[in-house]
Amino acid sequence: MKFIDPNAEIIDIQDPIERIERIGRICYKSEDKIGPGTAKKFVKMLIQRKHYAMLEHAHVHYKVEAESLDILLNIPGVIVSKLAGSNWLVTVSVSHLFNPKYESICLIWQMYVLFCNEYLAEDGGIPTSIEFDDVQLLSDKLLKAHKHEHELVSICFTCDRGVSHELVRHRCAVAQASTRYCNYSSAKFGSEIQVILPSTYADWDESSRTCWMMATQSAEQSYLTMIRNGRTPQDARSVLNNSLATQVVLSMTPSRWEHFFDLRSRGTTGAPHPDMKVVADIALEKYNEFIKA
């Protein structure tokens, strides 16, 4: 059993394809497989399997010339802001470009074509032209004036499973290390589980600390025994407790992150759980540095 510290890190990857791969591989703890050319293959695999949720962790920004964009209003995952004249800033979740649910929206289809040409196009099978030139991919420099509503910020939390249950309740793009596919008995994980001590552990009485330690050690031994007996990780995980360490990525716009920190760090609606506050405070400090950069 290995003890690790809670933490939070900004995933600062601007390329949408590379960003999706980095976050998606956290679910399987296969980050060691990232290399030259792997991002495109990984994302195409997600699309083929219709795993659109991981595509929600990347947005693509467009400048669109049109009299009105009412067709895009009130679609979750689409953000529209008025620019000068008849120009609009449109931010679209990458998932919308491949989810058949949105194929009937003409403008989304045209953005799909542009995205494929820019990032995923290969010989055959992908459209290579659009009907008009009024949609353009935007560089990040043009987003500064609207970054509060349009920029996507991803934070990876290292926390226990109890905290993760609170994190995944937020309405945003979520990715989490999967206990279905992570086999903690393998050499990759050091043949042991990783756990996080409760933040109040040092204040507990001796008996309570002993109870926690015995229960966590017993959970690990039961898990490893079940794996040796031929049970799959998704079966054996049922004996693990809330102190098991995990990683969770949340991706939101800055305005949504402010609400998150109000709830989980600043406690404006009530006191956060102590373990949640530890990682939320770390995330807030790094988020503030990132936003100011």
Buried (B, 14 or more C-beta within 10 A) or exposed (E): BEEEEBBBBBBEBEEBBBBBBBBBBBBEBBEEEEEEEBBBEBBBEBBEEEBBBBBBBBBBBBBBBBEEBEEBEEBEBBBBBEBEEEBBBBBBBBBBBBBEEBEEBEBBBBBBBBBBBEBBBEEEEEEEEBEEEBBBBBEEEEBEEBBEBBBBBBBBBBBBBBBBBBBEEBEBBBBBBBBEEBBBBEEEBEEEBBBBBBBEEEEEEEEEBEEBBEEBEEBBEBBBEBBEEEBEBEBBBEBBBBBBBBBBBBBBBBEBBBBBBEBBBBBEEEEBEEBBBBBBBBBBEBBEEEBEE
